[in-house]
Every structure is written in structure tokens, then in C-alpha cells.
Amino acid sequence: MSSKNIINIRNRRASFDYELVERYVAGVVLTGTEIKSIRQGKASLVDSFCYFSRKGELWVKNMHITEYFYGSYNNHEARRDRKLLLTKRELDKLQRETKESGFTIVPVRLFINSKGLAKVEIALARGKKQYDKRQSLRERDDKRAMDRAMRF
């Protein structure tokens, strides 16, 4: 795989809205046209989140994968729920954490690994308060100002 075909789709909003505590890498169950769209970089993680089904399976909801341009009548639905693949131990731990305390699971990054498989990096996250968000903005602005000052 050449270096120019690297797919790395990020959810920038997640790190602003949530305090990311722990990260996991999960596989995604996709159809043929979905993986083709991802390889073209036509996906978005904005407003997506993860939830557990009654069977204890982890699903990602609202992940947008644009319909494949060259697809036919069996093209996929853009915002359908997609199953995530994790080990039983990881699933149990995540389910315990989300039930007990104020944690949620958010997708942070969608990428293609070295074997050509689509993976989603998910994070166990705690929601930030409004003042925490303002603090994050202030820190980012201060860092940017310091970088500018160092250049001149």
C-alpha cells in the first residue's frame, strides 16, 4: 500500500465535547460498497456514537459513509448502524463502565490498517462541562500564540 493512499478520518468534535479516558481499536462489519467508499475517503464520524444491543453487541450509530459512486442497485444505506468487533473481555469492560458511571463510547477515528481492513478507534469518554470546553479553547489559543512567538 502506498503512502499516498492512507485513510485517516477523524472526529475532531469528540475531543472537544468529551474527555477521552480509554481508547480501543475495533473492527467494523461492512458491505462491499462501504469499504470502497471508505477507501476513497468518503466517510464522516460527526454526530456518531456507540451503543450496546440487547445481545451485548457494540454498534456504531450515525456513522456516515457516502454511497459508492459506481454502485448499482445494491448500494448501501449511508447512515445505517454498523456492528463493531471487539473481544468479549473488552465488550464486558465497556458495558460495565457505561452502565455504572457517566461514561459514553464515541468513535474517534476511522482508518484502514496495514492489512487493508477498516478499523474504528473508539474511546470511553466523559462529557465535558461548558467551562471545561472554554478552558480547552483557551489552552489551544495560548499554544498557538506561543508557536507564533517562537517563529519570529
N, C-alpha and C positions, 0 to 999 in steps of 0.2 A: 504494500500500500504506500503510495507516495505521500510526501509531507504536505502537499497542497490540498489533499482530499480529507483533511482532518475535520470531523464534525464535532463541534462542542457548543451545544445550545444551553445557555444559562438562564436561570430565573433570578434576575437581579433584585426583583422586588422581595424575594424571600428573605434575604439577609437584612433588608431594611425593616420589614414588618416583624421579623421573628429573631429571637436569639437562638442560633443553631447550636444544639448541645452535642449531639452524636450523629455521625454520618454512616450510611450503609450504601453499598452498591448492589442493585437488584437488576435481574434480567427482566425483559418485557416480552409478553406474548403478543406478536404482531402478525398481520397478514402480509401477503406478498407486495401489495401496492403501498402499504405503510412503510416498509423498510426502504423501498425505492424513493419515497418522498423524503424520508429522513436523510438518506444519503445525498439528496440534493439540498439539504439544509432547510427544508420547508416544514418546520415544526416550531411550536411555541409552548412554554410552560407557564405562561401568565395565567393567574387565577386557578391553577390546578392544585389539587390536594389529594391525599390518600385516605382510604377508609378500609375497615375490615368488614368482610361479608359475614353472614351467619355461620358459614363453614370454617371461618378462621383464615380465609384467604385475603391477601392485601391487594387492593385495586387502586388505580390512579384514575381520578375523575377530572374532566375538563382539559386534558392534555390535547392540544390542537395539532393534528397532523394533516396538512393540506392534501386534498385529493390529488392523486397522481395524474399529471397532465396527459400522459399517453394511455391512461387506464380505460377500460371498457365498461361494460355493464356491471362487472364485479368489482368496481372501485369501492373503497372503504368509506365509512362514515367518518367525518372529520373529528368529531368530539365524542366518540364512543368511549366507554370505560374499558381500561386495559388492565389485565392481570399482571402483577409483579411477582417475580420468582425470588424467594429468599429461603434460607434454611429454616427448618422447624424451630430451632433454638432462637434464631433472630426474630422470627414471627412472634413467638411466645413472649420474648422480652419486650418487643414493641407494643404488643397488645396490653401487657401488664402496665407499662409506662403510660399509655394513653388513657387507660381506664382509671388509674389511681389519681394522677395529678393533672395539672393544666397543660399537658403536652399535646401536640398535634404532629402529624407527619406531613412534610411538604417535599415535593420534588425540587431539587436544586439545580441539577444538570442532566442533560441528555447527551450521550456520546456514543461513538462506535469504537469498540475496543480493538486490539491488535488482531483478533481473530475474525473481525468483521461483524460481530454481534452488537446489537443495540443494547445499551445499558442505561439505567437511570440511577443517578446518585440521589438518595433521599436523606432527609435529616429529621431527627427528632427535635422538635422546636417548641419554644415557649414564646407566646405573643409578647411583644414589647408594648409598653405604655407610651402615651404621647410624648412625655418628657424624655424617655429613652430615645425616641426617634429624633427629637431635636438635638439631643446630645450627639447622636451618630452623625447628623448633618454638620454640627459644629466641628467635630473631630476631623471629618473629611475636608471641610473648608480650611481648617488650620494646617492640615497636612499639605494641601495643595498650595497654600501660601508659603509654607516653608520650602517646598520644592522649587517654587518660582524664585524665592530669595536666594537659594543655593546656586541657581543657574547664572545669576547676574553678578 
